Amino acid sequence: MQRSRRTDRWPRGPDSEDDPISRLEGTWHLSRKIRGTEVYNLVTARWVLNHQFLYVHMKDVKEPPAYEAIVLIGFIHGSGKYVAHWTDTFGGKFSAMGTGTRTGNSVEFRFEYPEGPFFNTFSWAPEQAQWTFRGESQDASGQRKPFAVDTLTRKP
């Protein structure tokens, strides 16, 4: 059965030109500030599965890589929410599916973990033509604590 991509509801999903997630397609240099250090990744993103998911591959530039992640980002037209399937070198225990909500040029994803939720906000800055991914954990009192900040600039 062929599914149609609906673009008639707001917020429109990754298959529309005004959606920030569509701007992530391509190749990027990523600089990550995490726990007082800075690391570098190469990020590639492309549409897969009949243009239903944006496949995002993050890989440390070191050989062998210290970190690697594969993220699939999609859009649920019925609810107007995004979905992100996050898998990385930390294995199955830490793989997760999060849901996201768009506000302007940002999509905040919420991932549920036994120790509390984790937030990863993807923000597109059109003026600089760059992305910022801000990771935050949340403690039992509801306070968010910074985990990492990624800055992505397009690879020439």
FENLIN-V159070 format. One line per field, one symbol per residue. psi: psi as a letter, one per 30 degrees, with the letter a starting at -180 (. if undefined). A space follows every 10 residues. Layout:
psi->???
//
This chain:
psi->kkkljkggkk klafgkfgke efffkakkkk jkjkhglklk lkkkklklhh gfkjjkjkkk flklkfkkkk kkkakjeefg llkkjkkaff aeegklklkl kkjbgkjjkk kklegllkkj jjkkjeefhl lkkjkklklf fgkkkkelkk kkkkk.
//
